[in-house]
Amino acid sequence: MIEFTPALAAVSAVVAGGIMTVGFAVRGTRWGTPLLMVGIVGLLLVIWYGVISKL
């Protein structure tokens, strides 16, 4: 299993932020809102896993 290191968390956050940025850029199309939601959920998952792993 892959260990969730701080570097992997940073890369995951950048990818989720990029997806969210693309979703915001194309918000007028039918793909804008789903991409924004995927980006937000991705960032929240990174934060959630970071909190849970510290417990």
C-alpha positions, 0 to 999 in steps of 0.5 A, a space after each residue: 500500500 502507498 504511504 501518504 507522505 507529505 509530498 504525496 499530500 502536496 501533489 494530491 492537493 495541487 492536482 485537486 486544485 488544478 481540477 478545480 481551476 479547470 472547472 472554474 474556467 469552464 463553468 459555463 459548460 456542462 463539465 464546469 460544476 462537476 469538475 469544481 465538485 471533484 476538486 473540492 472533494 479532492 482537497 477535502 479528502 487530503 485535509 481529512 486524511 491528514 487530520 485522521 492520520 494524526 489521531 
